[in-house]
Amino acid sequence: MVDSVASQVVKHIFELAAEGLTPPAIARQLTEEKVLIPSAYTLQYHPEQCNRKAEYGCTSWNANTVREILSRQEYLGHTVLRKTIGTNFKTDERRFATDEERLVFEDTHEPIVDSELWEQAHRRLKHATRRIKEGTHQEECLLPGLVYCADCGSKMSYQTNYYKSGEPYHSFRCSSYGNRTVNCTIHHISDKVLYQLVLRSIQRLSSHIIADERGFAEELKSKWEAQANGKPQKQKDELQTINRRLNELDRLIGSLYENFISGLLPEKQYKSLMKKYSTEQDSLESQVSEIQEKLEQKKASSAHIGRFIRLIKKYKQPAELTKEMACELIDKIVVHEAIGKKPNRQQQVDIYYNFIGQFDLPLSENEIAEARQKAEQEAAEKAKRKKNRQRESNVAHQAKAKAERWAANDGHKYPKRICEQCGKEFYPNNTRQRFCNTDCTKAHQQAEKEKKRYAEKGNHTFRQKACKIYGKPFWPSNGQEVLCSEECKTINRNQRQLAYYYRKQSGQKAGEAI
């Protein structure tokens, strides 16, 4: 008969585990909620069954107690026998049985938790991470314990690094590479890139299932059947060989025990041979379990497909990725080593979903076109951001250089110069200023004019001219003089007189004609 009070506590523990809380976190929450521990509850409500190990009203929970409750299959309605196995019949020494050695009888009594809650809780416990200090960037990870290295199989650690500006950025890398425990490569991938890949995969799968739910189920069944038919025959032959050896070991152990009981075999030899056969038997049984897992045919369970469809419908067309969504839908994410360098860097990422495993949808032509267009837009935006950063860097560099220059020049824009006229030091207003003030500028201009005039005239008062008659240069004695000598003056006077005479003669002839 199910205890109504205790069953609610057990169910509450499984619900907390399904939400992603670890056993220590569950123990702390139960302690804060003042829930009685199992032994204190038995002491208070069922004293006839109590072993008196707990104090009355104790509510201090332990993580090991929570782990024990979460591992008990009895809460599913099963009966579990052979939990321990005797290793020495003389000393009654016993050990805990493995999951394969236990005897489980299903559905023998009323369950407290259903199988779906059980699987969800254990799935979250499988990917549980260590306790993280509050306020750190590790709390932002949306894929805790879900990312694995494709080469060494270890979990990938969540790293936090910083840009030069101090802004943090996050990524995943192989933990074996960081710890140097295995000779593995870094397998680096940005968390933003991985989140976008996972979100896009969930969105595409959700749209595909909503559009054609029956077609998805048939496609998944055919895929599982193809995988089951493709198992290698070599492993099947190896399994048959191991089974024959196990049967032979059973016969040897049986005959060995009979010889020991009848006194034909000494005890020392019996123990030595028994230990040898038991070790070999355990090793072969572990090999059988591994091979059977590899050879196990993945039968298309309609129940598993239906459960995944219900889950994917719960997150129909998600706009962003959340930790709860990732833990419910995804079993693991396998990241391969990247090939090439940017902008041609390529990296394979395999996403395995709960209940259905890896399922890849082929890209349609529209999706390929959209992806290409999006990549071009991102490249253009990246180039624009780079250009803006370069411009900002140049502006900052110029401002810094200007501030340093002004500081070196005592608050002036340009450094000191010496006036070319008076020889005094001064701060110029531009790069071409040569004189300290306007007086020096005018004095320099006047001096230049005089210098130029002297270069042209020497000691003469007026500039050199060309003679009007012969055209040769001469230095005039006044500004009106245009003839270089007395001879030129006589010639000029005669020419003028002749010109006057000819004009007068032409005027008289014109009067007589009238």
Kinemage of the C-alpha trace (Angstrom):
@kinemage 1
@onewidth
@group {chain A} dominant
@subgroup {mainchain}
@vectorlist {calphas} color= white
{ca met a 1} P 0.000 0.000 0.000
{ca val a 2} L 1.370 3.410 -0.989
{ca asp a 3} L 1.984 5.949 1.801
{ca ser a 4} L 0.272 9.128 0.602
{ca val a 5} L 2.630 11.513 2.455
{ca ala a 6} L 5.917 9.753 1.682
{ca ser a 7} L 4.904 9.161 -1.944
{ca gln a 8} L 4.412 12.903 -2.458
{ca val a 9} L 7.940 13.539 -1.137
{ca val a 10} L 9.382 10.887 -3.483
{ca lys a 11} L 7.495 12.314 -6.444
{ca his a 12} L 8.656 15.819 -5.496
{ca ile a 13} L 12.284 14.606 -5.491
{ca phe a 14} L 11.893 13.128 -8.994
{ca glu a 15} L 10.248 16.334 -10.229
{ca leu a 16} L 13.153 18.414 -8.899
{ca ala a 17} L 15.616 16.069 -10.613
{ca ala a 18} L 13.637 16.379 -13.866
{ca glu a 19} L 13.964 20.170 -13.591
{ca gly a 20} L 17.744 19.790 -13.645
{ca leu a 21} L 18.654 19.965 -9.937
{ca thr a 22} L 21.529 17.789 -8.742
{ca pro a 23} L 21.199 15.551 -5.639
{ca pro a 24} L 23.078 18.055 -3.423
{ca ala a 25} L 20.804 20.865 -4.657
{ca ile a 26} L 17.712 18.722 -4.030
{ca ala a 27} L 18.975 17.933 -0.522
{ca arg a 28} L 19.459 21.644 0.209
{ca gln a 29} L 15.975 22.496 -1.052
{ca leu a 30} L 14.321 19.743 0.978
{ca thr a 31} L 16.204 20.956 4.050
{ca glu a 32} L 14.946 24.497 3.427
{ca glu a 33} L 11.395 23.168 2.989
{ca lys a 34} L 11.651 21.390 6.379
{ca val a 35} L 10.802 17.959 4.931
{ca leu a 36} L 11.446 15.046 7.312
{ca ile a 37} L 14.230 12.658 6.308
{ca pro a 38} L 13.116 9.007 5.761
{ca ser a 39} L 14.338 7.721 9.138
{ca ala a 40} L 12.764 10.664 11.025
{ca tyr a 41} L 9.487 10.150 9.138
{ca thr a 42} L 9.505 6.439 10.074
{ca leu a 43} L 10.230 7.306 13.721
{ca gln a 44} L 7.321 9.763 13.841
{ca tyr a 45} L 4.633 7.876 11.852
{ca his a 46} L 5.775 4.225 11.942
{ca pro a 47} L 7.794 3.763 15.146
{ca glu a 48} L 7.418 -0.032 15.052
{ca gln a 49} L 9.567 -0.074 11.852
{ca cys a 50} L 12.183 2.457 13.013
{ca asn a 51} L 15.747 1.440 13.877
{ca arg a 52} L 16.209 4.546 16.112
{ca lys a 53} L 19.059 5.996 14.029
{ca ala a 54} L 17.459 9.413 13.524
{ca glu a 55} L 16.420 12.203 15.824
{ca tyr a 56} L 12.798 13.128 16.131
{ca gly a 57} L 11.823 15.844 13.598
{ca cys a 58} L 15.193 15.829 11.785
{ca thr a 59} L 15.037 17.643 8.397
{ca ser a 60} L 18.734 17.686 7.485
{ca trp a 61} L 18.837 15.866 4.150
{ca asn a 62} L 21.937 14.233 2.678
{ca ala a 63} L 22.806 14.002 -1.024
{ca asn a 64} L 23.444 10.252 -0.744
{ca thr a 65} L 19.899 9.735 0.548
{ca val a 66} L 18.545 11.584 -2.491
{ca arg a 67} L 20.707 9.471 -4.829
{ca glu a 68} L 19.435 6.284 -3.213
{ca ile a 69} L 15.811 7.367 -3.663
{ca leu a 70} L 16.396 8.343 -7.301
{ca ser a 71} L 18.002 4.962 -8.077
{ca arg a 72} L 15.267 2.721 -6.624
{ca gln a 73} L 13.197 1.050 -9.330
{ca glu a 74} L 10.552 0.057 -6.763
{ca tyr a 75} L 8.994 3.501 -7.230
{ca leu a 76} L 8.188 2.469 -10.823
{ca gly a 77} L 6.078 -0.414 -9.546
{ca his a 78} L 8.811 -3.054 -10.003
{ca thr a 79} L 10.170 -5.631 -7.587
{ca val a 80} L 13.972 -5.862 -7.503
{ca leu a 81} L 15.680 -8.967 -6.115
{ca arg a 82} L 19.281 -10.118 -5.847
{ca lys a 83} L 20.606 -6.674 -4.953
{ca thr a 84} L 23.707 -8.208 -3.342
{ca ile a 85} L 25.753 -11.289 -4.214
{ca gly a 86} L 27.819 -13.409 -1.838
{ca thr a 87} L 31.519 -13.550 -2.632
{ca asn a 88} L 32.591 -15.849 0.253
{ca phe a 89} L 30.184 -18.365 1.724
{ca lys a 90} L 32.376 -18.844 4.802
{ca thr a 91} L 32.595 -15.187 5.905
{ca asp a 92} L 29.241 -14.150 4.399
{ca glu a 93} L 31.063 -11.421 2.485
{ca arg a 94} L 28.806 -9.812 -0.099
{ca arg a 95} L 28.991 -7.187 -2.836
{ca phe a 96} L 26.418 -5.031 -4.609
{ca ala a 97} L 25.065 -6.594 -7.776
{ca thr a 98} L 25.350 -4.859 -11.101
{ca asp a 99} L 22.316 -3.844 -13.147
{ca glu a 100} L 22.700 -6.974 -15.289
{ca glu a 101} L 22.883 -9.285 -12.235
{ca arg a 102} L 19.738 -7.948 -10.543
{ca leu a 103} L 16.365 -9.622 -11.017
{ca val a 104} L 13.667 -7.109 -11.902
{ca phe a 105} L 9.977 -8.075 -12.012
{ca glu a 106} L 7.978 -5.298 -13.604
{ca asp a 107} L 4.530 -3.985 -12.648
{ca thr a 108} L 4.139 -5.961 -9.412
{ca his a 109} L 2.599 -3.132 -7.366
{ca glu a 110} L 1.235 0.397 -7.675
{ca pro a 111} L 3.867 2.873 -8.956
{ca ile a 112} L 4.637 6.229 -7.341
{ca val a 113} L 6.297 7.817 -10.392
{ca asp a 114} L 5.606 7.056 -14.046
{ca ser a 115} L 8.250 5.891 -16.498
{ca glu a 116} L 8.302 9.211 -18.332
{ca leu a 117} L 9.158 11.188 -15.176
{ca trp a 118} L 11.735 8.525 -14.224
{ca glu a 119} L 13.498 8.733 -17.593
{ca gln a 120} L 13.393 12.516 -17.628
{ca ala a 121} L 14.901 12.726 -14.130
{ca his a 122} L 17.690 10.242 -14.926
{ca arg a 123} L 18.360 11.933 -18.245
{ca arg a 124} L 18.932 15.242 -16.469
{ca leu a 125} L 21.076 13.540 -13.809
{ca lys a 126} L 23.195 12.013 -16.565
{ca his a 127} L 24.091 15.498 -17.819
{ca ala a 128} L 24.327 17.147 -14.413
{ca thr a 129} L 27.323 19.421 -13.920
{ca arg a 130} L 29.240 20.374 -10.804
{ca arg a 131} L 27.939 23.148 -8.576
{ca ile a 132} L 28.823 26.548 -10.022
{ca lys a 133} L 29.458 29.668 -8.023
{ca glu a 134} L 26.649 32.186 -8.385
{ca gly a 135} L 27.390 35.235 -10.506
{ca thr a 136} L 29.836 33.491 -12.841
{ca his a 137} L 29.497 33.177 -16.608
{ca gln a 138} L 29.142 29.390 -16.295
{ca glu a 139} L 25.494 29.902 -15.342
{ca glu a 140} L 24.810 31.116 -18.895
{ca cys a 141} L 25.582 27.719 -20.509
{ca leu a 142} L 22.458 26.360 -22.251
{ca leu a 143} L 23.926 22.910 -23.032
{ca pro a 144} L 25.259 21.648 -19.667
{ca gly a 145} L 26.913 18.239 -19.996
{ca leu a 146} L 25.513 17.642 -23.501
{ca val a 147} L 28.551 18.452 -25.685
{ca tyr a 148} L 31.095 15.671 -26.329
{ca cys a 149} L 34.369 15.380 -28.241
{ca ala a 150} L 34.114 13.200 -31.357
{ca asp a 151} L 37.670 11.809 -31.080
{ca cys a 152} L 38.257 10.990 -27.394
{ca gly a 153} L 34.607 10.904 -26.242
{ca ser a 154} L 35.115 13.180 -23.236
{ca lys a 155} L 32.797 16.017 -22.345
{ca met a 156} L 33.677 19.439 -23.688
{ca ser a 157} L 34.271 22.145 -21.112
{ca tyr a 158} L 32.601 25.556 -21.213
{ca gln a 159} L 35.272 28.261 -21.451
{ca thr a 160} L 35.103 31.997 -20.749
{ca asn a 161} L 37.602 34.353 -22.406
{ca tyr a 162} L 37.754 38.110 -22.843
{ca tyr a 163} L 38.266 40.522 -25.712
{ca lys a 164} L 40.714 43.426 -25.438
{ca ser a 165} L 37.762 45.639 -24.544
{ca gly a 166} L 37.019 43.437 -21.515
{ca glu a 167} L 33.815 41.964 -22.950
{ca pro a 168} L 33.524 38.187 -22.266
{ca tyr a 169} L 32.922 35.560 -24.921
{ca his a 170} L 32.279 31.839 -24.407
{ca ser a 171} L 33.168 28.649 -26.250
{ca phe a 172} L 33.428 24.867 -25.874
{ca arg a 173} L 36.671 22.897 -26.044
{ca cys a 174} L 37.743 19.305 -25.375
{ca ser a 175} L 38.340 18.801 -21.639
{ca ser a 176} L 41.017 16.154 -22.308
{ca tyr a 177} L 42.920 18.701 -24.387
{ca gly a 178} L 42.738 21.219 -21.543
{ca asn a 179} L 43.740 18.682 -18.846
{ca arg a 180} L 46.406 17.031 -21.050
{ca thr a 181} L 45.120 13.603 -19.969
{ca val a 182} L 44.672 12.333 -23.531
{ca asn a 183} L 46.514 13.323 -26.677
{ca cys a 184} L 43.551 15.094 -28.278
{ca thr a 185} L 43.021 18.321 -30.222
{ca ile a 186} L 41.089 21.367 -29.042
{ca his a 187} L 37.812 20.854 -31.032
{ca his a 188} L 36.995 24.526 -30.378
{ca ile a 189} L 33.534 25.879 -31.239
{ca ser a 190} L 31.845 29.117 -30.235
{ca asp a 191} L 28.806 28.809 -27.985
{ca lys a 192} L 26.815 31.218 -30.166
{ca val a 193} L 27.520 29.141 -33.288
{ca leu a 194} L 26.568 25.908 -31.519
{ca tyr a 195} L 23.387 27.439 -30.070
{ca gln a 196} L 22.347 28.630 -33.539
{ca leu a 197} L 22.975 25.171 -35.035
{ca val a 198} L 20.945 23.416 -32.329
{ca leu a 199} L 18.099 25.940 -32.485
{ca arg a 200} L 17.964 25.767 -36.288
{ca ser a 201} L 17.926 21.942 -36.173
{ca ile a 202} L 15.053 21.932 -33.663
{ca gln a 203} L 13.101 24.478 -35.709
{ca arg a 204} L 13.494 22.494 -38.942
{ca leu a 205} L 12.593 19.204 -37.237
{ca ser a 206} L 9.565 20.788 -35.575
{ca ser a 207} L 8.309 22.197 -38.891
{ca his a 208} L 8.843 18.838 -40.602
{ca ile a 209} L 6.917 16.911 -37.937
{ca ile a 210} L 4.034 19.393 -37.817
{ca ala a 211} L 3.737 19.354 -41.605
{ca asp a 212} L 3.843 15.545 -41.989
{ca glu a 213} L 3.761 13.620 -38.719
{ca arg a 214} L 2.989 10.230 -40.307
{ca gly a 215} L 5.663 10.660 -42.958
{ca phe a 216} L 8.237 11.444 -40.245
{ca ala a 217} L 7.347 8.259 -38.345
{ca glu a 218} L 7.634 6.114 -41.487
{ca glu a 219} L 10.927 7.754 -42.437
{ca leu a 220} L 12.324 7.100 -38.971
{ca lys a 221} L 11.220 3.449 -39.009
{ca ser a 222} L 12.837 2.828 -42.385
{ca lys a 223} L 16.047 4.457 -41.162
{ca trp a 224} L 16.164 2.220 -38.071
{ca glu a 225} L 15.523 -0.888 -40.150
{ca ala a 226} L 18.352 0.041 -42.524
{ca gln a 227} L 20.707 0.481 -39.564
{ca ala a 228} L 19.664 -2.847 -38.066
{ca asn a 229} L 20.255 -4.705 -41.343
{ca gly a 230} L 23.703 -3.202 -41.729
{ca lys a 231} L 25.330 -4.806 -38.663
{ca pro a 232} L 28.605 -6.626 -39.403
{ca gln a 233} L 28.620 -10.410 -39.393
{ca lys a 234} L 32.040 -10.500 -37.719
{ca gln a 235} L 30.627 -9.320 -34.377
{ca lys a 236} L 27.856 -11.932 -34.544
{ca asp a 237} L 30.447 -14.691 -35.023
{ca glu a 238} L 32.457 -13.308 -32.114
{ca leu a 239} L 29.342 -13.357 -29.937
{ca gln a 240} L 28.695 -17.025 -30.770
{ca thr a 241} L 32.294 -17.907 -29.875
{ca ile a 242} L 32.036 -16.144 -26.511
{ca asn a 243} L 28.707 -17.856 -25.739
{ca arg a 244} L 30.227 -21.273 -26.457
{ca arg a 245} L 33.106 -20.470 -24.112
{ca leu a 246} L 30.668 -19.335 -21.391
{ca asn a 247} L 28.748 -22.607 -21.634
{ca glu a 248} L 32.015 -24.504 -21.399
{ca leu a 249} L 32.997 -22.493 -18.299
{ca asp a 250} L 29.632 -23.344 -16.678
{ca arg a 251} L 30.308 -27.046 -17.198
{ca leu a 252} L 33.875 -26.717 -15.880
{ca ile a 253} L 32.733 -24.861 -12.759
{ca gly a 254} L 30.009 -27.449 -12.134
{ca ser a 255} L 32.413 -30.397 -12.440
{ca leu a 256} L 34.994 -28.528 -10.339
{ca tyr a 257} L 32.479 -28.093 -7.516
{ca glu a 258} L 31.477 -31.770 -7.686
{ca asn a 259} L 35.130 -32.876 -7.473
{ca phe a 260} L 35.674 -30.578 -4.486
{ca ile a 261} L 32.617 -31.883 -2.649
{ca ser a 262} L 33.597 -35.507 -3.303
{ca gly a 263} L 37.127 -34.855 -2.010
{ca leu a 264} L 38.893 -35.468 -5.299
{ca leu a 265} L 40.203 -31.893 -5.477
{ca pro a 266} L 42.088 -30.078 -2.677
{ca glu a 267} L 40.646 -26.817 -1.402
{ca lys a 268} L 43.665 -24.747 -2.481
{ca gln a 269} L 43.426 -25.894 -6.095
{ca tyr a 270} L 39.660 -25.481 -6.023
{ca lys a 271} L 39.916 -21.837 -4.932
{ca ser a 272} L 42.645 -21.072 -7.473
{ca leu a 273} L 40.748 -22.615 -10.397
{ca met a 274} L 37.452 -21.111 -9.262
{ca lys a 275} L 38.987 -17.634 -9.133
{ca lys a 276} L 40.509 -18.080 -12.586
{ca tyr a 277} L 37.236 -19.305 -14.120
{ca ser a 278} L 35.205 -16.573 -12.388
{ca thr a 279} L 37.524 -13.834 -13.663
{ca glu a 280} L 37.328 -15.172 -17.200
{ca gln a 281} L 33.563 -15.518 -16.937
{ca asp a 282} L 33.123 -11.933 -15.746
{ca ser a 283} L 35.339 -10.650 -18.561
{ca leu a 284} L 33.413 -12.620 -21.190
{ca glu a 285} L 30.044 -11.483 -19.822
{ca ser a 286} L 31.134 -7.841 -20.070
{ca gln a 287} L 32.209 -8.477 -23.678
{ca val a 288} L 28.839 -10.072 -24.415
{ca ser a 289} L 26.973 -7.061 -23.058
{ca glu a 290} L 29.096 -4.674 -25.164
{ca ile a 291} L 28.632 -6.692 -28.356
{ca gln a 292} L 24.902 -7.088 -27.749
{ca glu a 293} L 24.562 -3.324 -27.394
{ca lys a 294} L 26.292 -2.892 -30.737
{ca leu a 295} L 24.270 -5.641 -32.382
{ca glu a 296} L 20.979 -4.694 -30.811
{ca gln a 297} L 18.468 -4.013 -33.487
{ca lys a 298} L 16.938 -0.610 -33.101
{ca lys a 299} L 13.333 -1.543 -33.588
{ca ala a 300} L 11.063 1.294 -34.523
{ca ser a 301} L 9.088 1.712 -31.325
{ca ser a 302} L 5.920 3.678 -32.023
{ca ala a 303} L 5.826 4.610 -28.323
{ca his a 304} L 9.270 6.234 -28.529
{ca ile a 305} L 8.353 8.061 -31.712
{ca gly a 306} L 5.116 9.259 -30.135
{ca arg a 307} L 6.917 10.519 -27.038
{ca phe a 308} L 9.413 12.461 -29.138
{ca ile a 309} L 6.623 13.936 -31.239
{ca arg a 310} L 4.853 15.096 -28.083
{ca leu a 311} L 8.074 16.679 -26.868
{ca ile a 312} L 8.794 18.458 -30.145
{ca lys a 313} L 5.218 19.758 -30.283
{ca lys a 314} L 5.693 21.169 -26.804
{ca tyr a 315} L 8.397 23.456 -28.233
{ca lys a 316} L 6.681 24.242 -31.529
{ca gln a 317} L 8.671 26.752 -33.598
{ca pro a 318} L 10.901 28.028 -30.732
{ca ala a 319} L 12.262 31.535 -31.115
{ca glu a 320} L 15.242 30.967 -28.806
{ca leu a 321} L 17.085 28.062 -27.218
{ca thr a 322} L 16.572 27.367 -23.503
{ca lys a 323} L 18.294 24.994 -21.116
{ca glu a 324} L 15.055 23.095 -20.390
{ca met a 325} L 14.351 22.613 -24.092
{ca ala a 326} L 17.865 21.327 -24.794
{ca cys a 327} L 17.853 18.843 -21.900
{ca glu a 328} L 14.423 17.464 -22.828
{ca leu a 329} L 15.032 17.068 -26.552
{ca ile a 330} L 18.757 16.360 -26.893
{ca asp a 331} L 20.671 13.301 -25.726
{ca lys a 332} L 24.142 14.480 -26.763
{ca ile a 333} L 25.992 16.709 -29.222
{ca val a 334} L 29.196 15.414 -30.815
{ca val a 335} L 31.650 18.029 -32.099
{ca his a 336} L 34.356 17.089 -34.624
{ca glu a 337} L 37.649 18.875 -35.210
{ca ala a 338} L 37.430 21.850 -37.560
{ca ile a 339} L 38.986 21.741 -41.032
{ca gly a 340} L 40.614 24.782 -42.607
{ca lys a 341} L 40.772 28.376 -41.449
{ca lys a 342} L 38.472 31.349 -41.712
{ca pro a 343} L 36.678 32.234 -43.919
{ca asn a 344} L 36.709 28.643 -45.263
{ca arg a 345} L 36.572 26.929 -41.858
{ca gln a 346} L 34.279 23.866 -41.745
{ca gln a 347} L 33.258 21.797 -38.720
{ca gln a 348} L 30.931 18.805 -38.395
{ca val a 349} L 28.436 18.728 -35.509
{ca asp a 350} L 26.227 15.653 -34.862
{ca ile a 351} L 23.043 16.155 -32.809
{ca tyr a 352} L 21.483 13.074 -31.146
{ca tyr a 353} L 17.909 13.465 -29.946
{ca asn a 354} L 16.234 11.560 -27.133
{ca phe a 355} L 14.223 8.487 -28.205
{ca ile a 356} L 15.183 8.742 -31.910
{ca gly a 357} L 18.953 9.280 -31.977
{ca gln a 358} L 20.585 11.171 -34.825
{ca phe a 359} L 18.163 12.402 -37.469
{ca asp a 360} L 19.322 14.687 -40.275
{ca leu a 361} L 16.910 16.429 -42.586
{ca pro a 362} L 18.195 17.199 -46.097
{ca leu a 363} L 18.221 20.882 -46.946
{ca ser a 364} L 15.772 22.107 -49.545
{ca glu a 365} L 16.698 24.514 -52.336
{ca asn a 366} L 14.940 27.384 -50.581
{ca glu a 367} L 16.829 26.699 -47.348
{ca ile a 368} L 20.135 26.564 -49.214
{ca ala a 369} L 19.328 29.881 -50.919
{ca glu a 370} L 18.320 31.444 -47.593
{ca ala a 371} L 21.478 30.155 -45.928
{ca arg a 372} L 23.637 31.557 -48.742
{ca gln a 373} L 21.846 34.918 -48.557
{ca lys a 374} L 22.201 35.000 -44.794
{ca ala a 375} L 25.906 34.183 -45.066
{ca glu a 376} L 26.392 37.022 -47.548
{ca gln a 377} L 24.534 39.444 -45.276
{ca glu a 378} L 26.616 38.368 -42.296
{ca ala a 379} L 29.801 38.810 -44.326
{ca ala a 380} L 28.700 42.305 -45.390
{ca glu a 381} L 27.780 43.230 -41.815
{ca lys a 382} L 31.089 41.864 -40.583
{ca ala a 383} L 32.991 43.934 -43.155
{ca lys a 384} L 30.973 47.000 -42.148
{ca arg a 385} L 31.699 46.408 -38.474
{ca lys a 386} L 35.387 45.983 -39.269
{ca lys a 387} L 35.388 49.250 -41.214
{ca asn a 388} L 33.631 51.062 -38.364
{ca arg a 389} L 36.094 49.631 -35.868
{ca gln a 390} L 38.991 50.794 -38.055
{ca arg a 391} L 37.459 54.251 -38.335
{ca glu a 392} L 36.928 54.443 -34.584
{ca ser a 393} L 40.481 53.246 -34.036
{ca asn a 394} L 41.827 55.920 -36.370
{ca val a 395} L 39.772 58.633 -34.662
{ca ala a 396} L 40.986 57.475 -31.276
{ca his a 397} L 44.587 57.373 -32.492
{ca gln a 398} L 44.305 60.875 -33.932
{ca ala a 399} L 42.753 62.209 -30.734
{ca lys a 400} L 45.510 60.572 -28.687
{ca ala a 401} L 48.242 61.967 -30.956
{ca lys a 402} L 46.642 65.429 -30.817
{ca ala a 403} L 46.451 65.327 -27.026
{ca glu a 404} L 50.082 64.221 -26.793
{ca arg a 405} L 51.150 66.970 -29.231
{ca trp a 406} L 49.280 69.698 -27.335
{ca ala a 407} L 50.695 68.419 -24.048
{ca ala a 408} L 54.236 68.484 -25.479
{ca asn a 409} L 53.708 72.073 -26.813
{ca asp a 410} L 52.426 73.507 -23.517
{ca gly a 411} L 48.839 73.677 -24.726
{ca his a 412} L 49.614 74.907 -28.251
{ca lys a 413} L 48.841 73.110 -31.475
{ca tyr a 414} L 52.270 73.500 -33.117
{ca pro a 415} L 55.771 73.443 -31.641
{ca lys a 416} L 57.914 76.555 -31.109
{ca arg a 417} L 59.683 78.253 -34.010
{ca ile a 418} L 62.253 81.064 -34.442
{ca cys a 419} L 61.113 84.207 -36.287
{ca glu a 420} L 63.098 84.630 -39.485
{ca gln a 421} L 63.010 88.427 -39.140
{ca cys a 422} L 63.694 89.206 -35.484
{ca gly a 423} L 65.059 85.819 -34.268
{ca lys a 424} L 62.634 85.469 -31.338
{ca glu a 425} L 60.839 82.194 -30.364
{ca phe a 426} L 57.061 82.016 -30.897
{ca tyr a 427} L 54.171 79.476 -31.237
{ca pro a 428} L 52.816 79.552 -34.826
{ca asn a 429} L 49.128 79.339 -35.721
{ca asn a 430} L 49.727 77.081 -38.746
{ca thr a 431} L 52.492 75.077 -40.360
{ca arg a 432} L 53.457 77.879 -42.822
{ca gln a 433} L 53.812 80.795 -40.393
{ca arg a 434} L 57.391 82.128 -40.445
{ca phe a 435} L 57.179 85.394 -38.523
{ca cys a 436} L 56.073 86.188 -35.007
{ca asn a 437} L 53.775 89.160 -35.842
{ca thr a 438} L 52.582 91.432 -38.695
{ca asp a 439} L 55.372 93.982 -38.184
{ca cys a 440} L 58.003 91.331 -38.854
{ca thr a 441} L 56.002 90.144 -41.861
{ca lys a 442} L 55.825 93.664 -43.363
{ca ala a 443} L 59.474 94.331 -42.650
{ca his a 444} L 60.428 91.084 -44.380
{ca gln a 445} L 58.238 91.916 -47.390
{ca gln a 446} L 59.795 95.404 -47.717
{ca ala a 447} L 63.250 93.933 -47.478
{ca glu a 448} L 62.419 91.410 -50.187
{ca lys a 449} L 61.114 94.162 -52.470
{ca glu a 450} L 64.255 96.209 -52.029
{ca lys a 451} L 66.364 93.161 -52.600
{ca lys a 452} L 64.513 92.363 -55.805
{ca arg a 453} L 64.721 95.977 -57.008
{ca tyr a 454} L 68.422 96.119 -56.307
{ca ala a 455} L 68.887 92.836 -58.166
{ca glu a 456} L 67.126 94.362 -61.157
{ca lys a 457} L 68.530 98.007 -61.154
{ca gly a 458} L 71.651 97.882 -59.112
{ca asn a 459} L 72.655 101.503 -58.292
{ca his a 460} L 70.342 102.977 -60.988
{ca thr a 461} L 67.217 104.874 -60.023
{ca phe a 462} L 64.980 103.613 -62.823
{ca arg a 463} L 64.559 100.233 -64.397
{ca gln a 464} L 66.344 99.253 -67.564
{ca lys a 465} L 64.494 100.010 -70.847
{ca ala a 466} L 64.856 99.176 -74.551
{ca cys a 467} L 65.839 101.960 -76.942
{ca lys a 468} L 63.002 103.105 -79.202
{ca ile a 469} L 65.248 103.375 -82.263
{ca tyr a 470} L 67.694 100.455 -82.062
{ca gly a 471} L 65.974 98.367 -79.401
{ca lys a 472} L 69.085 97.854 -77.318
{ca pro a 473} L 68.771 98.048 -73.489
{ca phe a 474} L 69.933 101.134 -71.594
{ca trp a 475} L 69.571 102.720 -68.159
{ca pro a 476} L 67.390 105.865 -68.383
{ca ser a 477} L 68.073 108.942 -66.309
{ca asn a 478} L 64.344 109.665 -65.814
{ca gly a 479} L 61.026 107.953 -66.243
{ca gln a 480} L 60.268 109.679 -69.583
{ca glu a 481} L 63.495 108.816 -71.381
{ca val a 482} L 63.101 106.253 -74.206
{ca leu a 483} L 66.276 106.964 -76.349
{ca cys a 484} L 69.670 105.719 -75.387
{ca ser a 485} L 71.936 108.425 -76.971
{ca glu a 486} L 72.107 111.804 -78.738
{ca glu a 487} L 72.412 110.067 -82.090
{ca cys a 488} L 69.094 108.237 -81.438
{ca lys a 489} L 67.548 111.532 -80.373
{ca thr a 490} L 68.655 113.225 -83.678
{ca ile a 491} L 67.285 110.349 -85.733
{ca asn a 492} L 64.026 110.450 -83.807
{ca arg a 493} L 63.734 114.235 -84.343
{ca asn a 494} L 64.366 113.922 -88.120
{ca gln a 495} L 61.765 111.151 -88.405
{ca arg a 496} L 59.206 113.285 -86.679
{ca gln a 497} L 59.945 116.294 -88.928
{ca leu a 498} L 59.600 114.199 -92.099
{ca ala a 499} L 56.352 112.724 -90.838
{ca tyr a 500} L 55.053 116.261 -90.184
{ca tyr a 501} L 56.137 117.407 -93.683
{ca tyr a 502} L 54.376 114.479 -95.420
{ca arg a 503} L 51.169 115.095 -93.502
{ca lys a 504} L 51.196 118.747 -94.470
{ca gln a 505} L 51.784 118.013 -98.187
{ca ser a 506} L 48.970 115.455 -98.264
{ca gly a 507} L 46.626 118.031 -96.669
{ca gln a 508} L 47.397 120.710 -99.316
{ca lys a 509} L 46.857 118.279 -102.203
{ca ala a 510} L 43.526 117.266 -100.771
{ca gly a 511} L 42.462 121.019 -100.584
{ca glu a 512} L 43.440 121.761 -104.222
{ca ala a 513} L 41.487 118.762 -105.457
{ca ile a 514} L 38.348 120.125 -103.853
